[in-house]
Amino acid sequence: MAKYRNETLGVVNVGGVVIAPKKSADVDDKARGLQKLVKLGVLAKVETSAKPAAKQESKPADKPAE
């Protein structure tokens, strides 16, 4: 499975997965018609990069009891 982005203004159905315009979805690499849609420029493979580390929120230090 890989992520593909619909580059058209219409809805695309490939391998039973419906992809809205300008949205991405996971599609089986062996789905029928996928390679032709990529070749025509209807779909583009999205390169997945490592997710950036989540920001850690700093908590204020507990104030000592007075």
GIBELNOR-V470321 format. One record per pair of residues at least 24 apart in sequence whose C-alpha atoms are under 7 Angstrom apart, sorted by the first residue. I is the first residue (numbers start at 1). J is the second residue. Records with the same first field share a line. If there is no record, write none. Layout:
# GIBELNOR-V470321
I = J + J
This chain:
# GIBELNOR-V470321
1 = 26 + 27 + 28 + 29
2 = 26 + 27 + 28 + 29
3 = 27 + 45 + 46
4 = 43 + 44 + 45 + 46
5 = 43 + 44 + 45 + 46
6 = 42 + 43 + 44
7 = 42 + 43 + 44
8 = 42
